[in-house]
Amino acid sequence: MVFKILQIATFNILMIGTFYLAFKKAKKIYQNIKLGRESKSDDNTGERIKNMLLIAFGQQKMFQNMIPALLHLCLYIAFVITQIELIEIFMDGAFRSHRILYHTFHENSIFNFIYTTTISFIEIGSVLAFIATIAFLSRRNLLKLPRFTKPEMIGWPTKDANLILIFEIYLITCIFSMNIADQAMYMNENGHGYGFLVSGFLAPMFQNLPNTVLEIWKRLGWWGHIIGVFGFMLYLPHSKHLHILLAFPNTYLAKLTPKGQLSNLEAVTKEIKIMMNPDTAFVAPAEADAAPVKFGAKDVFDLSQKSLLDAYTCTECGRCTSACPANQTGKKLSPRKIMMDTRDRLEEVGRNIDANAGKFVDDSRSLLDYISVEELRACTTCNACVQECPVLINPLDIIMELRRHLILEESNSPDEWNGMFANIENNSAPWQFSQQDRLKWEEN
């Protein structure tokens, strides 16, 4: 009895502690995202829900490349359906029982069929997930696909990707250890197993082991799995695999405007309207304490909340960088690095705020200390990165906002660009001839 109480207490302490720490980190991520400018997302709710269901839940954009899409689908399905069995595992931990749902309702033939079919489906999904995990590890470490070996992937990003795949193998091993040992014991006691497809096939190989050994094996599998689940929950907010959760709000909040359509700067638009119609324009007097108008973004505070959500959602798959023509021609720009740098700077700002009683203290740094001018100038604004992203992340928004700051706030642009800007300002065209001369080519 004392041992049972100790196990229940241990499980509940671990569970409460895990949920508390995971929630604390999730809250901090939310607060970091809220540091950005508010993003408009109250329009076309139906279209946004459709995007979320097709792209986040339905994995639609993954299928532009069939092989990794099928492998990812195996992992995705296994992750989703395993949560069904996890409900029972949590109940078992809370009450120190084993297969509480099965033993409560197993005499009901309909429930028994549904339960056995569900667990069998989960086991099949886990086998497919195991195969997919081995394939993904091979693609990263043996085949060394180019998009996984870019400079920004050196160090922690590669370790992070491998660690989560090894974690997956560990969880699958634990769940099968529990199921196989449990089935073998059940066979010894009742002359038949639960009827689970995969573990039921393997359990007879271990049926001759003493029940004491099988009980220890089963418990090790159960505790190994639940500790792995708790570890995954704590690790997830610190990993690129946070996209498992954030892909849903990110696809819902994604832009619905055509690709390539850039947002206008309100302050600039206002001045142009006054220039176009000075007689009827009305300009409200500026308030004395009004903040000065900012053009573009220098730091994460100046980016939209959607761009900051993009940074946390990025799974570092590298499809954007692989499709980037600037990167393909050897230029320094990598859209994936843009997202990783934004997330790193945002985390740095968050730590600054925590260390200073909730207020940001100027650290003489900005996002431009992470992302170089060379990278920003290399972008051709072709939208290839936006098109390729499986969860509708938009690196181009961040690039353009940083460019705007460099040009409009710091006058930092190449001579070729300055000449073009001057021509547009004076001649309303990039070329150096007046508007009156535009049609002279027709005379020849």
Sequence and secondary structure as in RCSB ss.txt:
>XXXX:A:sequence
MVFKILQIATFNILMIGTFYLAFKKAKKIYQNIKLGRESKSDDNTGERIKNMLLIAFGQQKMFQNMIPALLHLCL
YIAFVITQIELIEIFMDGAFRSHRILYHTFHENSIFNFIYTTTISFIEIGSVLAFIATIAFLSRRNLLKLPRFTK
PEMIGWPTKDANLILIFEIYLITCIFSMNIADQAMYMNENGHGYGFLVSGFLAPMFQNLPNTVLEIWKRLGWWGH
IIGVFGFMLYLPHSKHLHILLAFPNTYLAKLTPKGQLSNLEAVTKEIKIMMNPDTAFVAPAEADAAPVKFGAKDV
FDLSQKSLLDAYTCTECGRCTSACPANQTGKKLSPRKIMMDTRDRLEEVGRNIDANAGKFVDDSRSLLDYISVEE
LRACTTCNACVQECPVLINPLDIIMELRRHLILEESNSPDEWNGMFANIENNSAPWQFSQQDRLKWEEN
>XXXX:A:secstr
 HHHHHHHHHHHHHHHHHHHHHHHHHHHHHHHHTTSB     S HHHHHHHIIIIIIS GGGGGSHHHHHHHHHH
HHHHHHHHHHHHHHHHHHHHT SSHHHHHHTTSHHHHHHHHHHHHHHHHHHHHHHHHHHHHHHHHHTS  GGGSS
GGGTTHHHHHHHHHHHHHHHHHHHHHHHHHHHHHHHHHHHSS    HHHHHHGGGGTTS HHHHHHHHHHHHHHH
HHHHHHHHHHGGGSGGGHHHHHHHHHHHS  S TT     HHHHHHHHHHH TTT       TT      S SSG
GGSBHHHHHHHHH     HHHHH HHHHTT S  HHHHHHHHHHHHHHHHHHHHHTTT     S  GGGTS HHH
HHH     HHHHH TT   HHHHHHHHHHIIIIIT    HHHHHHHHHHHHHSSSSSS GGGGGGGGG 
